[in-house]
Amino acid sequence: MRKFLLPLVLAGFAATAVPAFAQQQSIAVIDTQRIMRDSLPTKSIGDQIAKFRTTYQADITKQENELRAAEQELNKQRTIISAEAFADRRRAFEQRVGNLQRDVENRKRELDKSVSTAMGTVQGSLNKIIAALVEERKFTLVLPKSQTIYNSPSMEVTDEVMNRLNKALPSVKVPPPAASAPAAAPKPAGR
C-alpha cells in the first residue's frame, strides 16, 4: 500500500504546486524592432546619417565628374601624344579611380562606425529602461516580440518602454565620421 501512496501524494503535490508556480510568473513582451525603428532617438540618428550621406554623395559625385572629364581629355590626347606618355597618363588616371574607390569604402566604413556608436547609446538606454521595468513590475521573463508566436496584449509593454526611452533620450548625437582624407591623386604628366 505504501508503494501506491507515495506516487499519489507526489502527484497531488505536483498538481497543486504547478498552478501556484505558474501564477507567480510574470512575462513581458517587447517589440524591440518597432522601438528601434520608431523611437525618437533612432529617428534622430537616421536624420543625422542622412545629412552625412548627402554631403558624402555630393563630394563623391564631384570627384566622379572630375574623373569623367579627365578620362575624356585623356582619350582626346591618345592620338597626339606618344604611346609611352599615354600609358603613363592612363596609369595615373587609373590610380585616381582606385583612390576614389578606396575613399568611398573608407567613408562608408567610418559612417558605419558612427551609426554603430550612436545605436549602442540607444541600446544601452533601452537595456537600462527594461531592467528598471523588470524591477518595478517583478517580471520573471522578458521576450522580444519577434520570438513569440502569440502573446496576450496584456503582456505587451512596448509602448511604455518606447515612451520611457523617448523621454530619457529624445535624441542622440551621432559622432561625425572620422575624416578620411582622399588619397593624393597624381596629376597627369605635362600639365
Secondary structure, 3 states (H helix, E strand, C coil): CHHHHHHHHHHHHHHHHHHHHHHHCCEEEECHHHHHHHCHHHHHHHHHHHHHHHHHHHHHHHHHHHHHHHHHHHHHHCCCCCHHHHHHHHHHHHHHHHHHHHHHHHHHHHHHHHHHHHHHHHHHHHHHHHHHHHHHHCCCEEEEHHHCCCCCHHHECHHHHHHHHHHHCCCCCCCCCCCCCCCCCCCCCCC
